Amino acid sequence: MPARRKRLTKPEVIALISDLTSQGDISEELLYGFAEKINGGPFTTPKPKKPKSMTMAAARKAVLSQFSCTTVPELRKNKTFSMAMTGEKISFKSKDDWMKLYRRWVGVPAEERTKEGATCINGIDVLENFRPWHVFGLDSSTATKEDVKKAYNSLAKVHHPDYGGDPRVMERLTKMKDSILGLM
């Protein structure tokens, strides 16, 4: 159990303030020192919280909702879903199956938005997730064709194989650019 810090009394705080103001110009260092004294010691930096891993139930619920369905049999009968998934086999039994559907139809799970590595751009692994707007750092409602081309060229300068990048990443970036420009 951590030791309790001694709380300062009002006269002690007033004395500290008087001491600071008598030193002339008050710098940030002095104020920080004052705050540490009031705090009873140095400040700690809180550890960032890791996002919780998405559960299979949450992924299933989000995918079903995306297609306005409430059950898996209803989803299987959904014409839009059936047409989009033609030729693909999905068992709907494992978390991996639901996560693939979630990534494809809903978005990138929170725990996968801060990835780092050679195949990651803006926290997204471009080989796992096809999220061009996020990868390019653009807003789909305001971006122009020129914005898309500029973002693509900027990323190509880093990820093109001629600059030491991964050819798979460059191929994926080109597909992302083409898909965005095809919709504009």
C-alpha positions in Angstrom: 0.0 0.0 0.0 1.5 3.4 -1.0 2.5 5.7 1.8 0.1 8.7 2.4 1.6 12.0 1.5 1.6 14.8 4.1 -0.9 17.4 3.1 0.3 20.9 3.3 -1.6 23.4 5.5 -2.8 26.7 4.1 0.0 28.7 5.9 2.6 26.4 4.4 1.2 26.9 0.9 1.1 30.7 1.5 4.7 30.6 2.6 5.7 28.7 -0.6 3.8 31.2 -2.7 5.6 34.1 -1.0 8.9 32.4 -1.5 8.2 32.1 -5.2 7.0 35.6 -5.8 10.0 37.1 -3.9 12.3 35.5 -6.6 11.1 37.9 -9.2 9.9 36.6 -12.6 8.1 33.3 -12.1 9.3 30.7 -14.6 7.6 27.5 -15.6 10.4 25.6 -13.7 9.5 27.5 -10.5 5.8 26.8 -11.0 6.4 23.1 -11.7 8.6 22.9 -8.6 5.8 24.5 -6.6 3.3 22.0 -8.1 5.5 19.1 -7.2 5.8 20.4 -3.6 2.1 20.7 -3.3 1.8 17.2 -4.9 4.1 15.8 -2.3 6.7 14.7 -4.8 7.3 14.3 -8.5 4.4 13.6 -10.9 4.0 10.2 -12.4 3.1 9.6 -16.1 0.1 7.4 -16.4 0.7 4.4 -18.7 -1.5 4.5 -21.8 -4.3 2.0 -21.7 -4.2 -0.7 -24.3 -7.5 -1.1 -26.1 -9.3 -4.3 -25.2 -9.3 -7.0 -27.8 -12.7 -7.3 -29.6 -14.7 -10.3 -28.7 -16.3 -12.6 -31.2 -19.8 -11.6 -29.9 -19.0 -7.9 -30.5 -17.6 -8.6 -34.0 -20.7 -10.7 -34.9 -23.1 -8.1 -33.6 -21.4 -5.3 -35.6 -21.4 -7.4 -38.8 -25.0 -8.4 -38.4 -25.9 -4.8 -37.8 -24.1 -3.7 -40.9 -26.4 -5.8 -43.0 -29.5 -5.0 -40.9 -29.7 -8.6 -39.6 -30.2 -10.0 -36.1 -29.2 -13.7 -36.7 -26.6 -15.6 -38.7 -29.3 -17.4 -40.8 -30.8 -14.0 -41.6 -27.3 -12.8 -42.7 -26.8 -15.9 -44.9 -30.1 -15.1 -46.7 -29.2 -11.4 -47.1 -28.9 -10.8 -50.8 -26.3 -8.0 -50.5 -24.1 -10.2 -48.2 -24.5 -13.3 -50.4 -23.6 -11.4 -53.6 -20.6 -9.8 -51.9 -19.3 -13.1 -50.6 -19.9 -15.2 -53.7 -17.3 -17.9 -54.0 -15.9 -17.4 -50.5 -16.4 -19.9 -47.7 -17.0 -18.6 -44.2 -18.0 -20.9 -41.3 -19.2 -18.2 -38.9 -17.9 -20.4 -36.1 -14.6 -18.9 -35.1 -13.5 -15.5 -33.9 -11.1 -15.3 -36.9 -14.1 -15.6 -39.3 -16.0 -12.9 -37.6 -12.9 -10.6 -37.4 -12.3 -11.0 -41.2 -15.9 -10.0 -41.8 -15.6 -7.1 -39.3 -12.5 -5.8 -41.0 -14.0 -6.1 -44.4 -17.5 -4.6 -43.7 -17.2 -2.5 -40.5 -13.7 -1.2 -39.9 -10.4 -1.8 -38.3 -10.7 -3.0 -34.6 -9.3 -0.5 -32.1 -6.5 -2.8 -31.0 -5.3 -2.9 -34.6 -5.1 0.9 -35.2 -1.7 1.4 -33.6 0.4 -1.2 -35.4 4.0 -0.5 -36.3 6.2 -2.1 -38.9 7.3 -2.1 -42.5 3.8 -2.9 -43.8 2.0 -0.4 -41.5 1.0 3.1 -42.4 -0.9 5.4 -40.0 -1.2 2.5 -37.6 -2.9 0.2 -40.1 -1.2 -2.9 -41.6 -2.0 -2.4 -45.2 -1.6 -6.1 -46.0 -4.3 -7.0 -43.5 -6.7 -4.1 -43.9 -8.0 -2.3 -47.0 -8.7 1.2 -45.5 -7.5 3.7 -48.1 -8.9 6.8 -46.5 -7.3 6.1 -43.2 -4.0 5.0 -44.7 -3.8 8.1 -46.9 -4.9 10.3 -44.0 -7.7 11.9 -45.9 -11.4 12.7 -45.2 -13.6 11.0 -47.8 -16.1 13.9 -47.6 -13.6 16.7 -48.4 -10.7 15.1 -50.3 -10.2 16.0 -54.0 -8.5 13.9 -56.7 -5.4 16.1 -56.3 -5.4 15.4 -52.5 -5.5 11.6 -53.2 -2.7 11.8 -55.8 -0.6 14.0 -53.5 -1.0 11.6 -50.5 -0.2 8.6 -52.8 2.9 10.3 -54.1 4.0 11.1 -50.6 3.6 7.5 -49.5 5.2 6.2 -52.6 8.4 8.1 -51.8 8.7 6.1 -48.7 7.3 2.7 -49.6 8.3 2.2 -53.3 10.8 -0.6 -53.7 13.2 1.8 -55.4 13.4 3.6 -52.0 13.8 0.4 -50.0 10.1 -0.2 -49.5 8.1 -3.5 -49.7 6.7 -4.2 -53.2 3.6 -5.7 -51.6 2.9 -2.5 -49.8 3.4 -0.4 -52.9 1.0 -2.7 -54.8 -1.6 -2.3 -52.1 -1.2 1.5 -52.1 -1.7 1.6 -55.8 -4.9 -0.5 -55.5 -6.1 1.9 -52.7 -5.4 5.0 -54.9 -7.1 3.4 -57.9 -10.2 2.4 -55.8 -10.5 5.9 -54.4 -10.1 7.6 -57.7 -12.5 5.2 -59.3 -15.2 6.4 -56.8 -14.6 10.1 -57.4 
